[in-house]
Amino acid sequence: MARAVPQLPADDLAVARAFYVDALGFTVTFEATEDGHSGLLGLARDGIAITIDAPMSGHGREVCVVIEVEDADVWYAEWSTRVPGLRPPRNEDWGARTFGFLDPAGNTLFVIGPARP
């Protein structure tokens, strides 16, 4: 089995942890930090894996991660009550239903599911 796990930059590990765990429902798979604010944080939810690196340098900033789901509207309904700034789902000309938002570090999470009639 092979898979890619995006590593997202963050300014503060504690802020990222609160956002991804409390607002988005991820669980912590590992945490390597001495002060709670810098280090690495592994996260997982429903087959999605993400690593947070704070502070991360040398790998670029303002990352965009695509999350493929079975129903974008279901994920939007859950997250819209806890995350400000979500764009409502819409059908795209290229055959998907999408919505997106920014995490506290400015990374884009772009959710893609099948288009709805």
N, C-alpha and C positions, 0 to 999 in steps of 0.2 A: 504494500500500500504506500502510495506517495500522496502528499498533500502540501499545500502552501499555507503558511500561517503569517498573516500580515503583522508587522511590527510597527506600531504607531508611536509617534513622538508625543510626549506630554511635558508640561511644565512642572506638574506636581502630582506625584503618584497617588496621594490621598484624594485629591480632587477627581482624578481619573477613576480611581477605585469606587468612589461614591457614585459617580455618574454611571459607570458600566454595571455595577452590582445593584445599587438601589433603584436607579431609574430604568435600566434596560434589562435587568433580571439575569445577568451573567453570574456564573460562579467562579470563584478563584481556584485555579488549578495549581498555581505556585506563586510565591512572592519572595523576592530577594531584595531586602532593604534593611538598612541599619537605622534610618531615621523616620521611615514612613512616608517620606516625601520624594526621595530619589531611589532609583533601582529599577527592577524588572517586575512585572506583574503579568501572570498568565491567566487568561479568562476563557471560559467556554459556555456555550449554550446551544442546544439543539443541533449539534454537529458543527457549529461555528467555533473557531478558535482564533484568538487575538492575543498578541503580546503587547504590553505597554512598556515603553522605555522612557524614564524621566531622570534627568534631562537627557535627551538624545541628540547627539551631534554627529555630523558626518554622513547622515543618511537622507537628508532632505526633510522638508516640513510640508505641511498642508497636504497630507496624504488623502487619497480617495479609496475607500474600500467598498467593493460591491458585495452585497449579501443577497444570495438567491434564496427565495422562499417559495412555498407552495401557494400562498395567498397574501399579497401585500396588504390588503385591507385588514386582515386579522392582526398583523403586526402593527399597522398604523393605529388601529383602535386601542391596542394595549399601550403603546408608547406615547400616543398623543396626550394622554392624561398626565404624563410625568415628564415630558421633554418639551420645552418651548421651541418654537420655530420650525416645527415639522411642516413641510409642504404636503397638502393632501394628495393621496394617490391619484394618478391619472394614467389613462391609456396612452401609450406612445405610438407614433406612426410605424415604428419598427416591430410592433407586436408584443410589447410587454406592458405591465402596469407597474409604475414606479412611484417612490417618494424618497426624499432625502432630507438630511439634517446635518448639523455640525456638532462635534463633541466639544468639550470645554477648551481643548487645545487648538481648535480650528480644523480638525480633520473631518472630511466628509464621509458620512455613511450613506450609501445609496442602495436602497432596497428594491429588488426586482422580482416580480412574480408574473404569472401568466396574465395576459390582458383579459378584461371582463367585457361581456357583450354590452 
